Amino acid sequence: MTDSDHTVALPAVTTEDEQPDQPQRVPSAYDDYSPADEHPGEYATGIVSLGFIATALRRSAWLWLAIALAAMLAGLGLFVTFPPAYKATTTVLLKPFPDTQPTDGILTDIALAESRTVAQSAVQQLGLPQASVGSFLKAYSTTEVTDQVVLITVSAPSNDEAVRRAKAVAAAFLQFREKQAQAQLQSALASINLQVAQAKQKVNALDTQIAQVQQQPSSTIQQGKLATLKSRRIQANYEASTMEQAALSDRMTETSATAAVVQNSKVVDSATPAAHSHHKLLVIYALSSLILGLVLGMGFVIVRALVSDRLRRRDDIAHALGAPVTLSVGTPKPHWLPVRRGQGRDQKRMVTHLRNAVPARSRGAPGLAVVAVDNAQAMAPSLVSLAVSCAQEGQQVVVADLARGAPAARLLGAGKPGIRPVKVSGAHLVVAVPGRDNVAPVGPLPQKSSQAQLGQASEALVAAYASADLLLTLVTIDPALGADHLATWATSAVVVVTAGRSSAARIHAVGELVRLAGMSPVSAVLVDADKTDESTGVTHTPVPQAPAGQGLGIVGR
């Protein structure tokens, strides 16, 4: 890092004779506001609109595109694992049964074709396992074309197998229908034979009665009874003869009709494979899965954006924090990623902003705290860049890293607890890292009498601060522990928030704890800001003005 990387000079500091012990606040028109008025407890939220949804989709494009790609790959995998079945169709002409209306008969034929008996017969012809009858039934269907024509469609793993199964189903159906026709014929013939037999039985019964009467003694009554029986016998014999002749004709008619049903019911169009394009189906599977994935991915992103309580807009963050957002920069990237165009400019803007936020010197070296809200790793490079730049300009700089993992100290090669000098890019600095068990380390700045005594800073830290020109502190605040110790490390703070990472309650808590520590944020920085965010980042309620010259880097010594 060279001096040319940072064009804005470190703010000059004043001597003890020229400035009072503490910076004096310039009177403002908002002095009548109470703290409750200045920091409301409710937060503004972004308006849900098409623009809001479009921004959420644009921001998480990588996520829903990844979901869509995963869905497409899943669809292709499904196509390979369970390929679509091949189909074959055959057309069958059906002669209606005697005394049956074609419109009613066709419905019966469809039901018969899809019966388990027909399926089992086809399975036997094909030599398939008997256990597959149920699945075989699901693999074919019968549809009505006309009141005498049906179309049988069969699915199978291959074209040849589909054709073979379609032929088997059609043959099994016609065989079953032929058996039904023969059964109806036998039933009709049995009915006719029964009627003829009953007529002959009536004649035989009359013959028996006549024989019995003839054996009786001759008398007028006996002769009259005999004449009546003979007359009835002649009539019955005539009826039996007539019925027998009619039965012969009926037998011929029924037999002919049954033969017509059997002979005229046949396969019209032999089984042929249906059009089946493997590549076309592959494209259909891929596109369908991709579209489904896009819908699911976008829906997930939209729902997540709607239900999220994490703030992204400058106005929302400023209102929750109680401090204006005076700088918005892009997304900081890890050092091993290629630097995008404009990323170096954002880094310079961040360092310049931190320079300008350094407070005026009072009795000791000015102390600036960079309060990282859930983003200490991202802020460490900017703080280190500022420290090295100031040290290269001849300033004695102390860098205190109070964040978990000490990311800034690690960048300087001094991540272990303790106070040690380091040399980076020809610049000499002092790095202070508290012990791991010290959750609220006390800094070298004198404590205010109104505050509860937090303990004493180490002699080495006090000595390093006594000879320093600038104290830069990277700190994270845990609402469960408070931030009273922050006042012993800095007299001013810059709060850094990453868009979409922290909730409104979290940001508000950090702002309140910074103020309770005895300081107000000079400014707030928004990292990873949306390019479509048109809000100003100005607080909705008056914020106390900073002392004249503070935060502008123009106060002389």
C-alpha positions in Angstrom: 0.0 0.0 0.0 1.4 3.4 -1.0 0.6 7.0 0.1 -1.0 7.6 -3.3 -3.8 5.1 -2.4 -5.3 7.6 0.0 -5.6 11.1 -1.1 -7.4 12.5 2.0 -5.1 13.4 4.9 -5.6 12.3 8.5 -7.4 15.1 10.4 -5.0 17.3 12.3 -5.3 17.3 16.1 -5.2 20.3 18.4 -3.0 20.9 21.4 -4.2 20.8 24.9 -4.0 24.7 25.1 -6.1 25.3 22.1 -9.0 23.0 22.9 -11.0 22.2 26.0 -11.1 18.8 27.6 -14.1 17.7 25.5 -15.4 18.8 22.1 -18.1 21.4 22.6 -21.5 20.7 20.9 -22.8 23.5 18.7 -26.2 24.6 19.9 -28.9 23.4 17.5 -32.6 24.0 16.9 -33.3 20.5 18.2 -32.1 21.0 21.7 -35.7 20.9 23.0 -36.1 17.3 21.9 -35.9 14.6 24.6 -34.0 11.4 24.0 -37.3 9.6 23.6 -38.2 12.0 20.8 -34.9 11.6 19.1 -34.9 7.8 19.1 -38.4 6.3 18.5 -38.8 2.7 19.2 -40.6 1.7 16.0 -38.9 1.2 12.7 -39.9 2.0 9.2 -40.1 -0.8 6.7 -39.8 -0.9 3.0 -42.9 -0.8 0.9 -43.8 -4.1 -0.7 -44.2 -3.5 -4.4 -43.3 -4.9 -7.7 -40.1 -3.0 -7.5 -39.4 -4.5 -4.1 -40.0 -8.0 -5.5 -37.9 -7.3 -8.6 -35.1 -6.1 -6.5 -35.2 -9.2 -4.3 -35.2 -11.4 -7.4 -32.3 -9.5 -8.9 -30.4 -9.6 -5.7 -30.8 -13.4 -5.2 -30.6 -14.3 -8.9 -27.9 -16.8 -8.2 -30.1 -18.6 -5.7 -33.2 -19.0 -7.9 -31.1 -19.8 -10.9 -29.3 -22.5 -8.9 -32.7 -23.9 -7.8 -33.9 -23.9 -11.4 -30.7 -25.6 -12.6 -31.0 -28.2 -9.9 -34.6 -28.9 -10.8 -33.6 -29.3 -14.5 -30.9 -31.7 -13.6 -33.4 -33.6 -11.4 -35.8 -33.8 -14.3 -33.0 -35.1 -16.6 -32.1 -37.7 -14.0 -35.7 -38.7 -13.7 -35.9 -39.1 -17.5 -32.8 -41.3 -17.5 -33.9 -43.4 -14.4 -37.5 -43.7 -15.4 -37.7 -43.2 -19.1 -41.2 -42.5 -20.6 -43.0 -45.5 -21.8 -43.4 -46.4 -25.5 -47.0 -46.8 -26.7 -48.7 -48.8 -29.4 -52.3 -48.6 -30.6 -54.7 -51.0 -32.3 -58.2 -50.5 -33.5 -60.9 -53.2 -33.0 -64.3 -53.5 -34.7 -67.0 -54.9 -32.5 -70.3 -56.4 -33.8 -73.0 -55.7 -31.3 -74.6 -58.6 -29.5 -78.2 -59.6 -30.6 -80.9 -57.5 -28.9 -78.3 -55.0 -27.7 -78.3 -51.3 -28.5 -74.9 -50.3 -30.0 -74.6 -47.2 -27.7 -75.1 -49.4 -24.6 -73.1 -52.3 -26.0 -70.0 -50.2 -26.6 -69.8 -49.1 -23.0 -70.1 -52.8 -21.9 -67.3 -53.7 -24.3 -65.0 -51.1 -22.9 -65.6 -52.3 -19.4 -64.9 -55.9 -20.6 -61.7 -54.9 -22.4 -60.4 -53.3 -19.2 -61.5 -56.2 -16.9 -59.0 -58.2 -14.9 -60.0 -61.4 -16.8 -58.9 -59.9 -20.1 -55.7 -58.6 -18.6 -54.9 -61.9 -17.0 -55.5 -63.7 -20.3 -53.1 -61.3 -22.1 -50.5 -61.7 -19.3 -50.6 -65.5 -19.8 -50.2 -65.1 -23.6 -47.3 -62.8 -23.1 -45.7 -65.0 -20.5 -45.5 -62.3 -17.9 -45.5 -63.0 -14.2 -49.1 -63.3 -12.8 -48.3 -60.8 -10.1 -48.0 -58.1 -12.8 -51.7 -58.3 -13.7 -52.6 -55.2 -11.7 -49.7 -53.1 -13.2 -50.5 -54.5 -16.6 -54.1 -53.2 -16.3 -52.7 -49.7 -15.6 -50.5 -49.9 -18.6 -53.3 -49.9 -21.2 -56.6 -48.2 -21.8 -59.6 -48.6 -24.1 -61.4 -45.6 -25.7 -64.5 -45.3 -27.8 -64.0 -44.2 -31.4 -67.6 -45.0 -32.6 -70.4 -47.1 -31.2 -68.8 -50.1 -32.8 -65.1 -49.3 -32.8 -62.7 -49.0 -29.9 -59.0 -48.0 -29.7 -56.7 -49.9 -27.4 -53.5 -48.1 -26.3 -50.8 -50.0 -24.5 -47.6 -48.7 -22.8 -44.4 -50.7 -22.6 -40.6 -50.2 -22.1 -39.9 -50.5 -25.9 -41.8 -50.1 -29.2 -41.6 -53.8 -30.0 -42.9 -54.8 -26.6 -45.7 -52.2 -26.8 -46.8 -53.7 -30.2 -46.6 -57.2 -28.8 -48.7 -56.3 -25.8 -51.3 -54.4 -27.8 -51.8 -57.5 -30.0 -52.1 -59.7 -26.9 -54.7 -57.4 -25.4 -56.8 -57.2 -28.6 -56.6 -61.0 -29.0 -57.5 -61.7 -25.4 -60.4 -59.2 -25.6 -61.8 -60.8 -28.8 -61.5 -64.3 -27.3 -63.3 -63.2 -24.2 -66.0 -61.6 -26.2 -66.4 -64.7 -28.4 -66.8 -66.8 -25.2 -69.4 -64.3 -24.1 -71.3 -64.6 -27.4 -71.2 -68.5 -27.2 -72.5 -68.3 -23.7 -75.4 -66.1 -24.7 -76.1 -68.5 -27.7 -76.1 -71.5 -25.4 -78.4 -69.7 -23.0 -80.8 -68.8 -25.9 -80.8 -72.4 -27.2 -81.4 -73.8 -23.8 -84.4 -71.5 -23.4 -85.8 -72.6 -26.8 -85.3 -76.3 -26.0 -86.9 -75.9 -22.7 -90.0 -74.4 -24.3 -90.2 -77.3 -26.8 -89.7 -79.9 -24.1 -92.5 -78.3 -22.0 -94.8 -78.5 -25.0 -94.0 -82.2 -25.6 -94.5 -82.8 -21.9 -98.0 -81.4 -22.2 -98.9 -83.7 -25.1 -97.5 -86.7 -23.1 -99.5 -85.7 -20.1 -102.7 -85.6 -22.2 -101.8 -89.1 -23.7 -101.6 -90.5 -20.2 -104.9 -89.0 -19.1 -106.6 -90.3 -22.2 -105.3 -93.8 -21.5 -106.6 -93.7 -18.0 -110.0 -92.5 -19.1 -110.2 -95.3 -21.8 -109.8 -97.9 -19.0 -112.8 -96.7 -17.2 -116.3 -98.3 -17.8 -118.1 -96.8 -20.7 -120.6 -94.3 -19.9 -121.9 -91.0 -21.2 -119.7 -89.1 -18.8 -116.7 -91.3 -19.7 -117.3 -90.7 -23.4 -117.6 -86.9 -22.9 -114.5 -86.7 -20.8 -112.6 -88.8 -23.4 -113.7 -86.5 -26.2 -112.5 -83.4 -24.4 -109.1 -84.9 -23.6 -108.6 -86.0 -27.3 -109.5 -82.5 -28.4 -107.0 -80.9 -26.0 -104.4 -83.5 -27.1 -104.9 -82.5 -30.8 -104.4 -78.8 -29.8 -101.4 -79.5 -27.7 -99.8 -81.7 -30.3 -100.4 -78.9 -32.9 -98.8 -76.3 -30.6 -95.8 -78.6 -29.9 -95.3 -79.2 -33.6 -95.5 -75.5 -34.3 -93.1 -74.7 -31.4 -90.6 -77.3 -32.6 -90.6 -75.8 -36.1 -90.2 -72.3 -34.6 -87.4 -73.5 -32.3 -85.6 -74.9 -35.3 -85.8 -71.5 -36.9 -84.8 -69.7 -33.7 -81.8 -72.0 -33.3 -80.6 -71.1 -36.8 -81.2 -67.4 -36.2 -79.4 -67.3 -32.9 -76.5 -69.4 -34.2 -76.2 -67.2 -37.3 -76.3 -64.0 -35.2 -73.7 -65.4 -32.8 -71.5 -66.4 -35.8 -71.9 -62.8 -37.2 -70.8 -61.3 -33.8 -67.8 -63.5 -33.7 -66.8 -63.2 -37.4 -67.4 -59.5 -37.7 -65.6 -58.6 -34.5 -62.0 -58.3 -35.5 -58.9 -56.2 -35.4 -59.2 -53.4 -38.1 -55.8 -51.7 -37.6 -53.0 -53.9 -36.5 -50.9 -52.8 -33.5 -48.5 -50.0 -34.5 -46.1 -48.0 -32.3 -47.1 -44.4 -31.6 -44.8 -41.6 -32.6 -42.1 -41.4 -30.0 -39.2 -38.9 -30.2 -36.5 -39.6 -27.5 -34.8 -36.2 -28.1 -38.1 -34.3 -28.1 -39.2 -35.9 -24.8 -35.7 -35.2 -23.3 -36.2 -31.5 -24.2 -39.7 -31.5 -22.8 -38.5 -33.0 -19.5 -35.6 -30.5 -19.3 -37.8 -27.4 -20.1 -40.6 -28.5 -17.8 -38.2 -29.1 -14.9 -36.5 -25.8 -15.6 -39.7 -23.9 -15.6 -40.9 -25.7 -12.4 -37.5 -24.9 -10.8 -37.7 -21.2 -11.8 -41.2 -21.0 -10.3 -40.1 -22.7 -7.1 -36.9 -20.7 -6.8 -38.5 -17.3 -7.5 -41.3 -18.2 -5.1 -38.8 -19.1 -2.4 -36.9 -15.9 -2.9 -40.0 -13.7 -2.9 -41.5 -15.4 0.3 -38.1 -15.1 2.0 -37.9 -11.4 1.2 -41.5 -10.8 2.4 -41.1 -12.5 5.7 -37.5 -11.3 6.4 -37.0 -8.8 9.2 -33.5 -7.9 8.0 -33.1 -4.3 6.8 -31.7 -3.3 3.4 -32.9 0.3 2.7 -30.9 3.2 3.9 -33.9 4.9 5.4 -34.9 1.8 7.4 -31.4 1.3 8.7 -31.0 5.0 9.6 -34.3 5.0 11.5 -33.5 1.8 13.4 -30.0 2.9 14.2 -30.9 6.5 15.0 -28.0 7.8 12.9 -27.8 8.9 9.3 -26.3 6.6 6.7 -23.8 8.9 5.1 -21.9 6.3 3.0 -23.1 3.4 0.9 -20.6 1.0 -0.7 -20.7 -2.2 -2.7 -20.1 -5.7 -1.6 -16.7 -6.3 -0.1 -15.1 -9.5 -1.5 -12.6 -11.9 0.0 -9.1 -11.1 -1.1 -8.8 -14.3 -3.2 -11.7 -13.3 -5.5 -11.0 -11.2 -8.6 -11.5 -7.5 -7.9 -14.4 -6.1 -9.8 -14.4 -2.8 -11.4 -15.3 -0.1 -8.8 -14.4 -2.4 -5.9 -11.1 -0.5 -5.3 -13.0 2.7 -5.4 -15.4 1.5 -2.7 -12.5 0.6 -0.6 -10.9 4.0 -0.9 -14.3 5.6 -0.2 -14.5 3.6 3.0 -11.1 4.5 4.2 -11.7 8.2 3.4 -14.9 8.1 5.3 -13.2 6.6 8.4 -10.5 9.3 8.1 -13.1 12.0 8.2 -14.8 10.4 11.1 -11.8 10.6 13.4 -12.7 13.0 16.2 -10.7 16.1 17.1 -7.9 15.7 19.6 -8.5 16.5 23.2 -6.1 15.6 26.0 -5.1 12.3 24.4 -4.9 10.7 21.0 -8.3 10.7 19.3 -10.1 7.4 19.4 -12.4 6.1 16.7 -14.4 2.9 17.1 -15.6 1.0 14.1 -18.6 -0.8 15.3 -19.2 -3.8 13.0 -22.8 -5.1 13.1 -22.4 -8.8 12.2 -19.7 -8.0 9.6 -16.4 -7.7 11.4 -14.6 -9.8 8.9 -15.7 -7.5 6.1 -14.7 -4.3 7.9 -11.2 -5.5 9.0 -9.4 -4.7 5.7 -10.7 -1.1 5.6 -9.6 -0.5 9.2 -6.2 -2.0 8.6 -5.9 0.1 5.4 -6.6 3.3 7.3 -4.1 2.3 10.1 -1.3 1.5 7.7 -1.9 4.7 5.6 -1.8 6.9 8.7 1.3 5.1 10.0 3.0 5.7 6.6 2.3 9.4 7.0 4.3 9.4 10.3 1.5 9.0 12.8 1.8 6.7 15.8 -1.2 4.4 15.4 -2.6 1.9 17.9 -5.0 -0.7 16.4 -7.2 -2.5 19.0 -9.2 -5.5 17.8 -12.1 -6.3 20.1 -14.0 -8.3 17.6 -14.4 -12.1 17.8 -11.5 -13.8 16.1 -9.5 -10.6 15.9 -9.8 -10.3 12.1 -8.0 -7.0 11.8 -5.1 -8.1 14.0 -4.8 -11.3 12.0 -4.4 -9.2 8.8 -1.6 -7.4 10.6 0.0 -10.7 11.6 -0.7 -10.2 15.4 -3.9 -12.2 16.0 -2.8 -13.6 19.4 -3.9 -11.8 22.7 -1.4 -9.2 23.9 0.1 -5.8 22.9 2.9 -6.0 20.3 4.4 -3.7 17.7 4.1 -4.8 14.0 5.6 -3.6 10.8 3.5 -3.6 7.6 4.5 -2.1 4.3 7.2 -0.1 6.0 4.8 1.3 8.6 5.2 0.7 12.4 2.0 0.1 14.3 1.0 -1.2 17.7 -1.7 -3.9 17.9 -3.8 -4.7 21.0 -5.8 -7.9 21.3 -7.6 -8.6 24.6 -7.6 -12.1 26.1 -10.3 -14.5 25.0 -12.0 -14.5 28.4 -12.1 -10.7 28.6 -15.5 -10.1 27.1 -15.6 -6.4 28.0 -12.0 -5.2 27.9 -11.2 -1.8 29.4 -9.4 0.7 27.1 -6.8 3.4 27.9 -9.1 6.4 27.7 -10.0 7.9 31.1 -13.4 6.9 32.4 -16.0 9.5 33.1 -16.8 10.0 36.8 -20.5 9.5 36.1 -19.8 6.0 34.8 -19.4 2.9 37.0 -15.7 1.9 37.2 -15.1 -0.9 34.8 -11.6 -1.7 36.0 -8.1 -0.6 34.8 -6.4 -1.0 31.5 -3.1 -2.7 31.4 0.1 -0.6 31.9 1.4 -1.7 28.5 -1.8 -0.5 26.8 -1.8 2.8 28.7 1.9 3.3 27.7 1.2 2.6 24.0 -1.8 5.0 24.0 0.2 7.7 25.7 2.7 7.9 22.8 0.1 7.4 20.1 -1.4 9.9 17.7 -4.5 7.8 16.8 -6.4 4.9 18.4 -8.5 2.8 16.0 -10.7 0.1 17.5 -12.7 -2.6 15.7 -15.5 -3.8 18.0 -18.6 -5.8 17.9 -21.4 -5.2 20.4 -23.3 -8.0 22.2 -26.6 -6.6 23.5 -26.4 -9.2 26.3 -23.1 -7.8 27.6 -23.7 -4.1 26.9 -21.1 -1.6 25.6 -20.1 0.5 28.6 -16.4 -0.4 27.9 -16.7 1.3 24.5 -16.2 4.7 26.0 -12.7 3.7 27.2 -11.6 3.0 23.7 -13.1 5.8 21.6 -14.8 9.1 21.8 -16.6 8.6 18.5 -18.0 5.7 16.6 -18.9 4.7 13.1 -21.4 1.9 12.8 -21.1 -0.4 9.8 -24.2 -2.4 8.7 -24.4 -4.9 5.9 -27.6 -4.7 3.9 -29.9 -7.6 4.5 -27.8 -9.2 7.2 -29.1 -7.8 10.5 -32.6 -7.3 11.9 -34.1 -4.0 12.8 -34.0 -5.0 16.5 -30.3 -5.9 16.3 -29.4 -2.6 14.6 -31.5 -0.5 17.0 -29.9 -2.3 20.0 -26.4 -1.5 18.7 -27.3 2.2 18.2 -28.8 2.5 21.7 -25.8 0.8 23.3 -23.4 3.1 21.6 -25.4 6.1 22.8 -25.6 4.7 26.3 -21.8 4.3 26.3 -21.6 8.1 26.1 -21.2 8.7 22.4 -23.4 9.1 19.4 -22.5 7.6 16.0 -20.8 10.2 13.8 -22.2 8.3 10.9 -23.3 5.0 9.7 -21.9 3.1 6.7 -24.1 0.7 4.6 -22.2 -2.2 3.0 -23.6 -4.2 0.1 -26.2 -1.5 -0.6 -28.8 -2.2 -3.3 -28.3 -0.1 -6.5 -32.0 0.3 -6.7 -32.3 1.8 -3.2 -33.4 5.5 -3.7 -33.8 6.3 -0.1 -31.6 9.0 1.5 -30.6 7.3 4.7 -31.5 10.4 6.7 -33.0 9.8 10.2 -36.7 10.5 10.5 -36.1 12.4 13.8 -33.6 15.1 14.6 -30.1 13.9 15.5 -27.7 16.0 17.6 -25.3 17.9 15.5 -21.6 17.1 15.7 -19.1 19.7 16.9 -18.0 22.2 14.3 -15.3 20.6 12.1 -15.7 17.2 13.6 -16.1 14.4 10.9 -14.8 16.7 8.2 -11.1 16.4 8.7 -10.6 20.1 8.8 -9.9 20.9 12.4 -6.3 22.1 12.9 -4.0 21.4 15.8 
